[in-house]
Amino acid sequence: MKTLTATLLAAALALPGLSAPAMAQQPKPQQHEQQKPQAQSQKKATAKPAQKQTYKTFRKGEKFEQRYARNYQVIDYRKYKKLPAPKRGYRYVRAGSDVLLIGTTTFKIYAVYSGLIR
């Protein structure tokens, strides 16, 4: 019983001594964390410039996508004399200087009034 206790005690004291050299070789976490933000800031400076947003000219029959419309806005048809009242399920939207009549559920373009807004 004494030899078993002595062996366990010796093993417990020897194990931390064996792992100490391996831990001493690793870099300190504080120094490593300070270097990362500097490297990231350098990467941001050399990153590609943001791409310009491309706008699209819309045509009758196409699907309307708001992200390609310049100056997107829902239009009140009563403010413009050339616009007839839309039927139920349709609405007018602005895309640049054009007014589009689109379906509210399908987003299909049914009419294009070009150059109506300046």
LINLIN-V47968 format. One record per backbone hydrogen bond with DSSP energy under -1.0 kcal/mol. CO is the residue of the C=O (numbers start at 1). NH is the residue of the N-H. If there is no record, write none. Layout:
co	nh
CO	NH
CO	NH
This chain:
co	nh
1	5
2	6
3	7
4	8
5	9
6	10
7	11
8	12
9	13
10	14
11	15
14	18
15	19
16	20
19	23
20	24
28	32
29	33
30	34
31	35
32	36
35	39
36	40
37	41
38	42
39	43
40	44
41	45
42	46
59	62
62	109
65	68
66	69
68	56
70	96
73	94
76	79
77	80
87	90
89	104
91	102
92	75
93	100
95	98
97	117
98	95
99	113
100	93
101	110
101	111
102	91
103	107
107	64
108	103
109	61
111	101
113	99
